[in-house]
């Protein structure tokens, strides 16, 4: 009896004591689980909030782009309709503009040509006619001068005895196109020829606007 009692354990844990020692561990585990659940719920809520915000922003951006495209299409349609509503006006204006420009250019060219001719002395009109008698017909120059007095501002008559001219001749100043033209017309009337001025003519008959008619034979005007 004594040996058994001595060999037996002095103290052994009872079930009630084990139960009392395990309670704190279980409570702590439950608290940790609850905290983990709360954290997971908060994370899930945060993710859903971000997704909703992104979806809303994307929807607003798409709506803005759609409205901008609609406005641009409306503006383009209005411009096209306005342009097609008045096609004739622009075409008529374009067609009339070159014609007006061409007329203005022609007028300017004619004025420039006239100015240049006047500056060069090539278009001086004929205002004076000298009629000289180189024939044996008395008063021939005076009679012809009277007949031509209405065609010129100044008409004078005289004699040319010191030289012999082969035929009725109208002399004009070289380089004066108007005088040359008038000389040829008068030469046709007196059945003669037109020539540039000769040194045989009297100096008092000189002048760019003067013609000299030398009569060798009678004419009927």
C-alpha positions as CSV (number, residue, x, y, z in Angstrom):
1,X,0.0,0.0,0.0
2,X,2.7,2.4,0.9
3,X,4.7,1.8,-2.3
4,X,1.7,2.3,-4.5
5,X,0.8,5.5,-2.9
6,X,4.4,6.7,-3.3
7,X,4.7,5.7,-7.0
8,X,1.4,7.3,-7.9
9,X,1.5,10.9,-9.3
10,X,1.3,13.6,-6.8
11,X,-1.0,15.8,-8.9
12,X,-3.1,15.0,-12.0
13,X,-5.1,17.6,-14.0
14,X,-8.8,17.2,-13.9
15,X,-11.1,17.7,-16.9
16,X,-12.5,20.7,-15.3
17,X,-9.0,22.3,-15.1
18,X,-8.2,21.5,-18.8
19,X,-11.5,23.1,-19.8
20,X,-10.7,26.2,-17.8
21,X,-7.2,26.5,-19.4
22,X,-8.5,26.2,-23.1
23,X,-11.2,29.0,-23.0
24,X,-8.8,32.0,-23.5
25,X,-7.3,30.5,-26.7
26,X,-10.7,29.9,-28.3
27,X,-11.9,33.4,-27.6
28,X,-8.8,34.9,-29.1
29,X,-9.3,32.8,-32.2
30,X,-12.9,34.0,-32.6
31,X,-11.8,37.6,-32.3
32,X,-9.2,37.2,-35.0
33,X,-11.7,35.5,-37.3
34,X,-14.1,38.4,-36.8
35,X,-11.5,41.0,-37.5
36,X,-10.5,39.1,-40.7
37,X,-14.1,39.0,-41.8
38,X,-14.5,42.7,-41.2
39,X,-11.3,43.5,-43.2
40,X,-12.5,41.3,-46.1
41,X,-15.9,43.0,-46.1
42,X,-14.2,46.5,-46.1
43,X,-11.9,45.5,-49.0
44,X,-14.8,44.2,-51.0
45,X,-16.8,47.4,-50.4
46,X,-13.9,49.5,-51.4
47,X,-13.4,47.6,-54.7
48,X,-17.1,47.9,-55.6
49,X,-17.0,51.7,-54.9
50,X,-14.0,52.1,-57.3
51,X,-15.7,50.0,-60.0
52,X,-18.8,52.1,-59.7
53,X,-16.8,55.4,-60.0
54,X,-14.8,54.1,-63.0
55,X,-18.1,53.0,-64.7
56,X,-19.7,56.4,-64.1
57,X,-16.7,58.3,-65.4
58,X,-16.5,56.1,-68.5
59,X,-20.2,56.6,-69.1
60,X,-19.9,60.3,-68.8
61,X,-16.9,60.4,-71.1
62,X,-18.7,58.3,-73.8
63,X,-21.8,60.5,-73.5
64,X,-19.6,63.7,-73.9
65,X,-17.9,62.3,-77.0
66,X,-21.3,61.2,-78.5
67,X,-22.7,64.7,-77.9
68,X,-19.6,66.3,-79.5
69,X,-19.9,64.1,-82.5
70,X,-23.6,64.9,-82.9
71,X,-22.8,68.6,-82.8
72,X,-20.0,68.3,-85.3
73,X,-22.2,66.4,-87.7
74,X,-25.0,68.9,-87.4
75,X,-22.5,71.8,-88.0
76,X,-21.1,70.0,-91.1
77,X,-24.6,69.3,-92.5
78,X,-25.5,73.0,-92.0
79,X,-22.4,74.2,-93.8
80,X,-23.0,71.7,-96.7
81,X,-26.6,72.8,-97.0
82,X,-25.6,76.5,-97.1
83,X,-23.0,75.9,-99.7
84,X,-25.3,73.9,-101.9
85,X,-28.1,76.4,-101.5
86,X,-26.2,79.1,-103.3
87,X,-24.1,77.4,-106.0
88,X,-25.0,79.8,-108.8
89,X,-23.9,82.9,-106.9
90,X,-20.3,81.7,-106.4
91,X,-20.1,80.4,-110.0
92,X,-21.5,83.6,-111.5
93,X,-19.2,85.7,-109.4
94,X,-16.2,83.6,-110.5
95,X,-17.3,83.9,-114.2
96,X,-17.8,87.6,-114.0
97,X,-14.6,88.4,-112.2
98,X,-12.2,87.2,-115.0
99,X,-14.2,89.1,-117.6
100,X,-14.0,92.3,-115.5
101,X,-10.3,91.8,-114.9
102,X,-9.8,91.2,-118.7
103,X,-11.6,94.4,-119.6
104,X,-9.6,96.4,-117.0
105,X,-6.4,94.9,-118.3
106,X,-7.3,95.8,-121.9
107,X,-8.2,99.3,-121.0
108,X,-5.0,99.7,-119.0
109,X,-3.0,98.2,-121.9
110,X,-4.6,100.6,-124.4
111,X,-3.9,103.6,-122.1
112,X,-0.3,102.5,-121.6
113,X,0.2,102.0,-125.3
114,X,-1.3,105.4,-126.1
115,X,0.9,107.1,-123.4
116,X,4.0,105.4,-124.8
117,X,3.2,106.5,-128.3
118,X,2.6,110.0,-127.3
119,X,5.8,110.0,-125.3
120,X,7.8,108.8,-128.3
121,X,6.1,111.2,-130.6
122,X,4.8,108.4,-132.9
123,X,1.1,109.3,-132.8
124,X,1.1,113.1,-133.2
125,X,-2.0,114.1,-135.1
126,X,-1.6,116.1,-138.3
127,X,-2.8,119.7,-138.0
128,X,-0.9,121.5,-140.7
129,X,-0.7,121.2,-144.4
130,X,1.7,123.0,-146.8
131,X,0.8,122.9,-150.5
132,X,3.7,123.7,-152.8
133,X,3.5,124.2,-156.6
134,X,6.2,122.4,-158.6
135,X,4.3,122.6,-161.9
136,X,3.7,125.0,-164.7
137,X,0.0,125.4,-163.8
138,X,-0.5,128.9,-162.4
139,X,-2.2,129.2,-158.9
140,X,-2.4,125.4,-158.6
141,X,-1.1,125.3,-155.0
142,X,-3.5,128.1,-153.9
143,X,-6.5,126.4,-155.5
144,X,-5.8,123.0,-154.0
145,X,-5.1,124.5,-150.6
146,X,-8.5,126.1,-150.6
147,X,-10.1,122.8,-151.4
148,X,-8.3,121.1,-148.5
149,X,-8.7,123.9,-145.9
150,X,-11.6,122.2,-144.2
151,X,-9.5,119.1,-143.4
152,X,-6.7,120.7,-141.4
153,X,-6.4,123.5,-138.8
154,X,-3.8,125.3,-140.8
155,X,-3.3,125.2,-144.6
156,X,-0.7,127.3,-146.4
157,X,0.4,127.4,-150.1
158,X,3.6,128.4,-151.9
159,X,6.0,127.4,-154.7
160,X,8.9,125.0,-154.9
161,X,10.9,126.2,-158.0
162,X,14.4,125.1,-157.2
163,X,14.0,121.3,-157.5
164,X,12.2,118.9,-159.8
165,X,9.8,116.4,-158.3
166,X,8.7,113.5,-160.6
167,X,5.1,113.2,-159.4
168,X,2.6,114.5,-156.9
169,X,4.1,113.7,-153.5
170,X,3.0,114.0,-149.9
171,X,5.9,114.2,-147.4
172,X,5.6,113.3,-143.8
173,X,8.0,113.4,-140.8
174,X,9.7,110.1,-140.2
175,X,8.6,108.2,-137.1
176,X,5.2,109.8,-136.9
177,X,2.7,107.0,-137.6
178,X,-0.3,109.3,-137.7
179,X,1.4,111.6,-140.1
180,X,2.4,108.7,-142.4
181,X,-1.2,107.4,-142.4
182,X,-2.6,110.8,-143.2
183,X,0.0,111.3,-146.0
184,X,-0.9,108.0,-147.7
185,X,-4.6,108.9,-147.6
186,X,-3.9,112.4,-149.1
187,X,-1.6,110.8,-151.7
188,X,-4.5,108.6,-152.9
189,X,-6.7,111.7,-153.3
190,X,-4.1,113.5,-155.5
191,X,-3.0,110.4,-157.4
192,X,0.5,110.6,-155.9
193,X,2.8,108.9,-153.5
194,X,3.7,109.3,-149.8
195,X,7.3,109.7,-148.7
196,X,9.4,110.7,-145.7
197,X,10.4,114.3,-145.6
198,X,13.2,115.4,-148.0
199,X,15.9,117.9,-147.4
200,X,14.8,119.7,-150.6
201,X,11.8,121.0,-148.8
202,X,11.8,124.5,-147.3
203,X,12.7,124.6,-143.6
204,X,9.6,126.6,-142.8
205,X,7.5,123.6,-143.6
206,X,9.1,121.4,-140.9
207,X,7.1,120.0,-138.1
208,X,6.1,116.6,-136.7
209,X,2.4,117.4,-137.2
210,X,2.9,118.8,-140.7
211,X,2.4,117.4,-144.2
212,X,3.9,118.9,-147.3
213,X,2.0,118.3,-150.6
214,X,4.1,119.0,-153.7
215,X,2.0,119.3,-156.9
216,X,3.6,118.4,-160.2
217,X,0.3,118.2,-162.2
218,X,-3.2,119.4,-161.8
219,X,-5.7,117.5,-159.7
220,X,-9.4,117.6,-159.2
221,X,-10.7,117.5,-155.6
